[in-house]
């Protein structure tokens, strides 16, 4: 340390002399220059010198470090090792500046200080000496100098920091597929597992939670950059709980043992040293390690990541068949206090829920569900029978599991699964059906642009094959080209968009393009069409790491509205497809289908959607539904008012025409006239639309405009006004439900003798109607009723219009009214109102 301080002090003194010389020469050029005659004779410690000597000897092997013999022999410092000053200056100064004035030994030579070269070096700049002074301030230790020297040994001579090769970085892509045989952590005998991927103690990715499943299927891909391969990625599995998540085991992957640019599947055993369980299950992943060059690193490796749609990711989306499950019945179900019973089916991530039926000993369902068969997905079908009373109380009657992997293709297999002891059985059919037609390709190789492939499709769905495989209706090809001017979802003003295509329960997805608002996917997707009335939904999301993706926009395209081969730019809409969102997506669609198969399919039950979460209350949806019901009610009232105007003779010409049409229709009535009337109505509406085509979408457009105006208006309103608006909607719904309930209860109370006088009156009137219709044909009765209605206004101009049946029902009390009435003589059995005896 003392030697080091002496060396720095000597350098400082030399720097002062250089500065004085420079200042003196500037002021008086003729003034003789000051020369420094003392040499730097301070050395480093012996321990460091040995290392420096070895470094110098290795560097002298290069021709660039050889000096003339006379210089080496005459130099005072020829036996000295490389000084830390020259090494540091070459390291930090790029091999220029003051280090050039050092001799081969690394110390300032006497000639460079006292002779003419000293003038040349001083005239360059005083900044070089400032570097020496700043070097003192850094207080480099011997260990730091030694480290720099060792680093320089691996570098060729004359190579500076900017010319060195940048360190290699890698991109690790992991596809989390599934877990098998995980441990139980919940009281119900299952777990709610999710997976965390950690590197250096930091969480790189967190999967979604799969509830109540010991064989979860995730199918989640992700990737992240890696700087060094001497690391280990830890995979930890947890059980999601309300308070503290339970540990379910962990495993690790050493990065230096992976092969570059090779996608491999790993089945990793989970382990927990603190657990007594021997088998904690396995986690199945696909992993690929690739090299990222500096160009890709600078630009976010956009090109490489766009091309990294691995085969495992495609397999997770493309399906090979369909399992058709037909729920037949439940047998010997318990007749306890539960009122309804339903069945849940689950295959991987696909879930269905049957309709709720009133529980009987043998409850009949007769429902069909279609499950998609993926190549690497689980084939274990889970069945659960649940009894339900009210909205929240549910009781499980039993669960069972069926392995579908070995079932015969195109053949129905009957299963009768036993539930819990004494809880009965459930009966259902399973039919595996192979299915082809789903694919993901690049834009350069679309299926229908190959002549033989297009010809095969046209022949397959031609009229002569109309009665073959009625489930296969057609074929859809979608070209997802690009999106324009999307919404910015990230803080940097960009988005990481990807596109999801859904047709029924079929779902395909593009890759993600990072940091852009104008992505170009250039992908071609094909779907098998099972119902021509389905709607293709194209949704654009923003990828957000391990969080749920952000919604950017959505488009819904009915298959029957597709114009083949035309490139269309569709404006993105909001999530409820109501208002417009920002951005446009460019698509090209083509559908080929058999019209006869499509017509037959129209008269069969529609495919049910996968079971989703329970719907939440939405003021906006409630208001929209109220508006829809109100519009229908207004339409019915409009027709009713038109008929009344005919009876009221407001227009003589219209009333005469209506009267003649009524008489002729009733007199010559036959059943064929009913479908004929509907044909005439459809033809009339077609002529109206043909003359004014825009009127076809006016109702929908007006509804969307009303929603947008309501949304904008609600933003301007205060809290109290919003509350009043909700109250108005709720009151409207309340009144509508009350009128409907009252109408049904009054009809019921007419027949159950709740009011004996009204029931007696109805009894006598119905007897008279029976006798009259027995002796007089219905045609004449209807004709007489119509003549009475048309001539009532002529016979009595000031008569009040009424409906005799509705007037009678208005006298019958509802259940609520009967509960409110007070009996005047409760001890008498001749009360005009008979109350229902309260149930115990």
Buried (B, 14 or more C-beta within 10 A) or exposed (E): EEEBEBBBEBBEEBBEBBBEBBEBBEEEEEEEBEEBEEBBEBBBEEEBBEBBBEBBEEBEEEEEEEEEEEEBEEBBBBEBBBBBBBBBBBBBBBEEBBBBBBBBBBBBBBBBBBEEEBEEBBEEEEEBBEBBEEBBEEEBEBEEBBEBBEEBEEEEEEEBEEEEEEEBBBBBBBBBBBBBEBBBBBEEEBBBBBBBBBBEEEEBBBBBBBEBBBBBBBBBBBBBEBEEBEBEBBBBBBBBEEEEBBBBBBBEBEBEEBEEEEBEEBEBEBBBEEEEEEEBBBBBBBBBBBEBEEEBBEEBBBEBBBEBBBEBBBBBBBBBBBBBBBBBBBBEBBEEEBEBBBBBBBBBBBBBBBEBBEBEEEBEBEBBBBBBBBEBBBBBBBBBBBBBBEEEEEBBBBBBEBEBEEBEEEEEBEBEBEBEEEBBBBBBBBBBBEBEBBBBBEBEEBBBBEEEEBEEBEEBBEEEBBEEEEBBBBBBBBBBBBBBEBBBBBEEEBBBBBBBBBBBBBBBBBBBBBBBBBBBBBBBBBBBBBBBEBBBBBBBBBBEEBEEBBBBBBBBBEBEEBEEEEEBEBEBBBEEEBBEBEBBBBBBBBBBBBEBBBEBBEEEEEBBEBBEEEEEEEBEEBBBEBBEEEEEEEEEEEEEEEEEBBBBBEEEEEBEEBBEEBBEBBEEBEEEEEEEEEEEEEEEEEEEEEEEEEEEEEEEEEBBEEBBEBEEEBEEEEEEEEEEBEEEBEEBBEEBEEEEEBBEBBEEBBEEBBBEEBBEBBEEEEEEEEEEEEEEEEEEBBBEEBBEBBEBBEEEEEEEEEEEEEEBBEEBBBBEBBEEEEEEEEEEEEBEBBEEEEEE
